[in-house]
Amino acid sequence: DNGSATAFYPGIGNAFADTTVNFPTVKNNFNGQTTSFFVQSAGSEAAVTITYKMNDGSTHTQSKTISANRSFTFDPDNATPKVADTNCGSDAATSPCLGAATVSSTSGDIVGIVIEYPDQGSPAAFALSYAGFTAGNQGTTLLAPTIKNAFNGGTTGFSVQNVGTSQTTVNIKLTVTNASNPALIGNVYNDSETVDPGEST
């Protein structure tokens, strides 16, 4: 929290400013990681509410009016009620410490980023950051050009948020394009998950 951690994200252009910004991952000491959300009013004052929908079914909110071109940091600890940070359990699908967030403005466009960092230890040596997603990022088909499963020591995962108003099924198709065992190249793997509105998997 002294600004010495390393993370990066691309700048956010006006085309991606909107009245709703989605974040498919919220953590509050889940496996030792926590997220904070930095939301900026994009040009004019914005009356903003962040809604956390956690995987145990609980909902938490925090509101703030952000002056024109200023930013505010939302933290799960400051929500009402506070997002759990203990007894998180080991099942991501039901944890009260893991979920998704939606930030909405009733006046003025906003942009936002999330920073994920170790819950304990200061300063954090490393932090993960990405820009929030607006309507321009949404779709029924999403592409991910790089996926790893213990490839050269790296593994990737997905957080997919349902931004609609009804329950949906998310299907994932993984195709092997590079492997230490060439016989695996071309193999296809599928999985699916049912996701409630505003939640993520």
Residue pairs with C-beta under 8 A, 6 or more apart in sequence:
1 122
1 123
1 124
2 122
2 123
3 123
4 123
4 124
5 117
5 123
5 124
5 125
5 126
5 127
6 125
6 126
6 127
7 115
7 126
7 127
7 128
7 129
8 129
9 113
9 129
9 130
9 131
10 131
12 111
12 113
12 131
14 42
15 136
16 111
16 131
16 134
16 136
16 137
17 42
17 43
17 109
17 110
17 111
17 134
18 109
18 110
18 134
18 135
18 136
19 104
19 105
19 106
19 108
19 109
19 110
20 102
20 103
20 104
20 105
20 134
20 135
21 39
21 102
21 103
21 110
21 111
21 112
21 132
21 133
21 134
22 100
22 101
22 102
22 103
22 132
22 133
22 134
22 138
22 161
22 163
23 35
23 37
23 100
23 101
23 102
23 103
23 112
23 114
23 132
23 133
23 161
24 100
24 133
24 159
24 160
24 161
24 200
25 35
25 98
25 100
25 114
25 116
25 159
25 200
26 35
26 52
26 54
26 76
26 83
26 98
26 99
26 100
26 101
27 33
27 34
27 35
27 76
27 97
27 98
27 116
28 34
28 35
28 76
28 77
28 83
28 84
28 85
28 97
28 119
29 85
29 86
29 88
29 97
29 119
30 88
30 92
30 95
30 97
30 98
31 88
32 118
32 119
32 120
33 116
33 117
33 118
33 119
34 76
34 85
34 116
34 117
34 118
34 119
35 76
35 114
35 115
35 116
35 117
36 73
36 74
36 75
36 114
36 115
36 117
37 50
37 73
37 74
37 75
37 101
37 103
37 112
37 113
37 114
37 132
38 71
38 72
38 73
38 74
38 112
38 113
38 114
38 115
39 48
39 50
39 66
39 71
39 72
39 73
39 74
39 103
39 110
39 111
39 112
39 132
40 66
40 69
40 70
40 71
40 110
40 111
40 112
41 48
41 66
41 67
41 68
41 69
41 70
41 71
41 105
41 108
41 109
41 110
42 69
42 108
42 109
42 110
42 111
43 68
43 69
43 108
43 109
44 68
44 107
44 108
44 109
45 65
45 66
45 67
45 68
45 107
45 108
46 65
46 66
46 105
46 107
46 108
46 109
46 110
47 63
47 65
47 105
47 106
47 107
47 108
48 63
48 64
48 65
48 66
48 72
48 103
48 104
48 105
48 110
49 61
49 62
49 63
49 103
49 104
49 106
50 61
50 62
50 63
50 74
50 79
50 101
50 102
50 103
51 59
51 60
51 61
51 101
51 102
51 103
51 104
51 198
52 59
52 60
52 61
52 76
52 79
52 83
52 99
52 100
52 101
53 59
53 99
53 100
53 101
53 102
53 198
53 199
54 60
54 83
54 84
54 95
54 96
54 97
54 98
54 99
55 92
55 93
55 94
55 95
55 96
55 98
55 99
55 199
56 84
56 94
56 95
56 96
58 81
58 83
58 84
58 96
60 76
60 79
60 80
60 81
60 82
60 83
61 79
61 80
62 74
62 78
62 79
62 80
64 72
64 74
66 72
66 110
68 108
74 101
74 103
76 82
76 83
76 85
77 83
77 85
83 96
83 97
83 99
84 96
84 97
85 97
85 119
86 97
87 96
88 95
88 96
88 97
88 98
89 95
89 96
89 97
92 98
93 201
99 199
99 200
100 159
100 161
100 198
100 199
100 200
101 114
102 163
102 198
103 110
103 112
103 132
111 131
111 132
111 134
112 131
112 132
113 129
113 130
113 131
113 132
114 129
114 130
114 132
115 127
115 128
115 129
116 127
116 128
116 129
117 124
117 126
117 127
117 128
118 124
133 161
138 163
142 160
144 156
144 158
146 156
147 156
147 174
148 154
148 155
148 156
149 155
149 156
151 178
151 179
158 172
159 200
159 201
160 170
160 193
160 195
160 200
160 201
161 195
161 198
161 199
161 200
162 168
162 170
162 195
162 196
162 197
162 198
162 199
162 200
163 198
164 197
165 197
166 197
167 194
167 195
167 196
167 197
168 194
168 195
169 192
169 193
169 194
169 195
170 192
170 193
170 194
170 195
170 201
171 190
171 191
171 192
172 190
172 191
172 192
173 188
173 189
173 190
174 188
174 189
174 190
175 186
175 187
175 188
175 189
176 184
176 185
176 186
176 187
176 188
176 189
177 185
178 185
179 185
193 201
195 201
